[in-house]
Each structure stands twice: as C-alpha cells, then as structure tokens.
Amino acid sequence: SEEAVAAAWILHSKLQEKLFQRDGQRAEFTCLFEYSEDDFPTLMQCIESAKAVIILLSPNSLNTWGQVSVICQSMEVRQLNESLVVHPMMLPGFVFPTDLYYEDVLPKLMPTYFHEFEPILRSVFKLIVTPLSTHASDSTLELEV
C-alpha cells in the first residue's frame, strides 16, 4: 500500500539519522517492497548479508505472497544466524493473525508451503512487535524508531 511505502521511507530516514550520528559513517539500507519469484535469489542474498531486518506489518502484509515469503525467509535465516536481528514493526490498522488466518487464508495464499511456513510465521509474533505510528508527531516517531 502507499501508506506502507511512506512508512518505509519514514523509517529509513529516521534510522539513517540515528545510525549516522552514532558512528559517523553513512548507514546503508535496502528497502524491499514487492518482488517476484524471479527475484528470490537476490532477496535471499540481501537477507543473508543483513545485520538486521525490519518487517513492516501493514493491514495487507499477511495477504500478500511476497510479503509472507520475506517474513518467513527472514526468520529462517535468523534461525541459522543468531546475530541477525529481525524486528517486526506494526503500522496502523495491522491486525494480528488468528487461527482462522492459519487455517483458511495461509493455505490459499501459499498452497505449496503453508505447512512449512505456518510455524515460522507464528514465531514472528512471539517477538516483540513495536508500533510505527505514521500519523504521530515527529517526537513520537523518534521514540518508536
């Protein structure tokens, strides 16, 4: 969604300011949006070389094959590389998945992989999910980021 893209750039801007101030060097970021299955090797390379993956959970995140794939692949890489930080951030309007999501929506979204991805996706929500209040004041955003 356009709001998710705007949120990604807000986050990018705030993080770049903070990281630049901390060590005096330019921070490098890659924002991953929609991608196709053809982009999967490049996507995996980005995740595997990252120090941190921030997952922006928007109202439609869990209804999109690409976004669910990125979430699950990030968590799988985290299991192999414990130094990788995976941090989910919740945008306004995001609703945590219920059992109905895992029973009905996920199997239709990922018919081949849903048995494999269900426990991985559930593990994301065992992490601390923090808000990213895109409609809040700059000072609130500073605190959240």
C-alpha positions as CSV (number, residue, x, y, z in Angstrom):
1,S,0.0,0.0,0.0
2,E,1.0,3.6,-0.4
3,E,1.0,4.0,3.4
4,A,3.4,1.1,3.8
5,V,5.8,2.6,1.3
6,A,5.6,6.0,3.0
7,A,6.2,4.3,6.4
8,A,9.3,2.5,5.0
9,W,10.8,5.9,3.9
10,I,10.0,7.5,7.3
11,L,11.7,4.6,9.0
12,H,14.6,4.8,6.6
13,S,15.1,8.5,7.2
14,K,14.9,8.2,11.0
15,L,17.3,5.2,11.1
16,Q,19.8,6.8,8.8
17,E,19.9,9.9,11.0
18,K,20.4,7.8,14.2
19,L,23.0,5.4,12.8
20,F,24.9,8.2,11.1
21,Q,25.0,10.2,14.4
22,R,26.2,7.1,16.3
23,D,29.3,6.1,14.4
24,G,29.9,9.0,12.0
25,Q,29.7,6.7,8.9
26,R,26.9,6.5,6.3
27,A,24.4,3.8,7.1
28,E,23.3,1.6,4.2
29,F,19.8,0.4,3.8
30,T,17.8,-1.6,1.3
31,C,14.1,-1.4,1.3
32,L,12.4,-4.5,-0.1
33,F,8.9,-4.0,-1.5
34,E,7.0,-6.3,-3.8
35,Y,9.1,-8.7,-5.7
36,S,8.5,-11.7,-7.9
37,E,9.7,-15.3,-7.5
38,D,12.4,-14.5,-10.1
39,D,13.9,-12.0,-7.6
40,F,14.1,-14.7,-4.9
41,P,17.9,-15.3,-5.1
42,T,18.6,-11.6,-4.9
43,L,16.2,-11.3,-2.0
44,M,17.9,-14.2,-0.1
45,Q,21.3,-12.6,-0.7
46,C,20.0,-9.3,0.8
47,I,18.6,-11.1,3.9
48,E,21.7,-13.3,4.4
49,S,24.1,-10.3,4.3
50,A,21.9,-8.1,6.5
51,K,22.7,-7.2,10.1
52,A,19.0,-6.5,10.7
53,V,15.7,-7.0,9.0
54,I,12.8,-4.7,10.0
55,I,9.4,-6.1,9.0
56,L,6.7,-3.5,8.5
57,L,3.4,-5.1,9.2
58,S,0.7,-3.3,7.3
59,P,-3.0,-4.2,7.1
60,N,-2.4,-6.3,4.0
61,S,1.0,-7.7,4.8
62,L,-0.3,-11.2,5.6
63,N,-2.4,-11.4,2.5
64,T,0.5,-11.0,0.0
65,W,2.6,-13.9,-1.1
66,G,5.7,-11.8,-1.4
67,Q,5.5,-10.3,2.0
68,V,4.7,-13.5,3.8
69,S,7.7,-15.1,2.0
70,V,10.0,-12.3,3.1
71,I,8.9,-12.6,6.7
72,C,9.3,-16.4,6.7
73,Q,12.7,-16.3,4.9
74,S,14.0,-13.7,7.3
75,M,13.0,-15.9,10.3
76,E,14.6,-18.9,8.7
77,V,17.9,-17.0,8.1
78,R,17.6,-15.9,11.8
79,Q,17.5,-19.5,12.9
80,L,20.8,-20.2,11.1
81,N,22.4,-16.9,12.0
82,E,21.5,-15.8,15.5
83,S,23.3,-12.5,15.1
84,L,20.7,-11.4,12.6
85,V,18.1,-9.1,14.3
86,V,14.6,-9.5,13.0
87,H,12.3,-6.7,14.3
88,P,8.7,-6.5,13.4
89,M,7.0,-3.1,13.5
90,M,3.3,-2.7,13.3
91,L,1.7,0.0,11.1
92,P,-1.7,1.5,12.0
93,G,-4.5,-0.9,11.0
94,F,-2.5,-4.1,11.3
95,V,-4.4,-7.0,12.9
96,F,-2.6,-9.9,14.3
97,P,-3.5,-13.2,12.6
98,T,-6.0,-15.5,14.3
99,D,-6.2,-19.3,14.0
100,L,-8.7,-18.7,11.2
101,Y,-5.9,-17.0,9.2
102,Y,-3.7,-20.0,9.5
103,E,-6.5,-22.4,8.7
104,D,-8.1,-20.6,5.8
105,V,-6.0,-17.7,4.4
106,L,-2.4,-19.0,4.6
107,P,-3.2,-22.3,2.8
108,K,-4.8,-20.4,-0.1
109,L,-2.0,-17.9,-0.3
110,M,0.8,-20.4,-0.2
111,P,-0.7,-23.8,-1.1
112,T,2.7,-25.5,-1.5
113,Y,4.5,-24.0,1.5
114,F,1.8,-23.3,4.1
115,H,2.7,-26.4,6.3
116,E,6.3,-25.3,6.4
117,F,5.6,-21.6,6.8
118,E,2.9,-21.7,9.4
119,P,5.2,-22.3,12.4
120,I,7.8,-19.9,11.1
121,L,5.1,-17.2,10.7
122,R,3.8,-17.8,14.1
123,S,7.3,-17.4,15.5
124,V,7.4,-13.8,14.3
125,F,4.6,-12.9,16.6
126,K,6.5,-14.3,19.6
127,L,9.0,-11.5,19.1
128,I,8.2,-8.1,20.5
129,V,6.3,-6.1,17.9
130,T,6.6,-2.4,18.2
131,P,4.3,0.3,16.7
132,L,5.4,2.7,14.0
133,S,2.8,5.4,14.3
134,T,2.9,7.0,10.9
135,H,0.3,9.6,11.8
136,A,2.1,10.6,15.1
137,S,4.3,13.6,15.8
138,D,8.0,13.7,14.9
139,S,8.9,13.3,18.6
140,T,6.8,10.2,18.9
141,L,8.4,8.7,15.8
142,E,11.8,9.5,17.2
143,L,10.9,7.4,20.3
144,E,9.5,4.5,18.3
145,V,12.5,4.3,15.9
